[in-house]
C-alpha cells in the first residue's frame, strides 16, 4: 500500500479556491493538483463549515 500524504492548509486552499471560482469539473481540477476528487470535495465541505 502507498504512503499516506499529509496536506497543510496552504496546499488545500489553492485547489479549493480554483474549484469554487472556475466553471470546470471537480475531477479535472483535482487531477491538475495531483489529488483525488473526493479529497477536493471534502476540503471544500470543510472550508464551507469553517466560514
C-alpha positions in Angstrom: 0.0 0.0 0.0 1.2 3.5 -0.7 2.3 6.1 1.8 -0.4 8.4 3.1 0.2 12.0 2.1 -0.4 14.9 4.5 -1.5 18.3 3.2 -1.2 21.5 5.2 -3.5 24.5 4.9 -1.8 26.3 2.1 -1.9 23.2 -0.1 -5.6 22.8 0.5 -6.6 26.4 0.0 -5.5 26.8 -3.6 -7.3 23.8 -5.2 -10.5 24.7 -3.2 -10.2 28.3 -4.4 -9.9 27.2 -8.0 -12.8 24.8 -7.7 -15.1 27.4 -6.3 -14.2 30.1 -8.9 -13.9 28.2 -12.1 -16.6 26.5 -14.2 -14.7 23.2 -14.6 -15.3 19.7 -13.4 -14.0 19.0 -9.9 -12.2 15.9 -11.2 -10.2 18.0 -13.7 -9.1 20.4 -11.0 -8.2 17.6 -8.7 -6.1 15.9 -11.4 -4.4 19.2 -12.1 -3.3 19.5 -8.5 -2.5 15.8 -8.2 -5.1 14.9 -5.6 -8.2 12.7 -5.5 -11.5 14.3 -6.5 -13.1 13.0 -3.3 -10.4 14.7 -1.3 -11.1 18.0 -3.0 -14.8 17.7 -2.3 -14.0 17.0 1.4 -11.8 20.1 1.6 -14.5 22.2 0.0 -17.0 20.9 2.6 -14.6 21.5 5.5 -13.8 25.1 4.4 -17.5 26.0 4.0 -18.1 24.7 7.5 -15.3 26.9 8.8 -16.9 30.1 7.4 
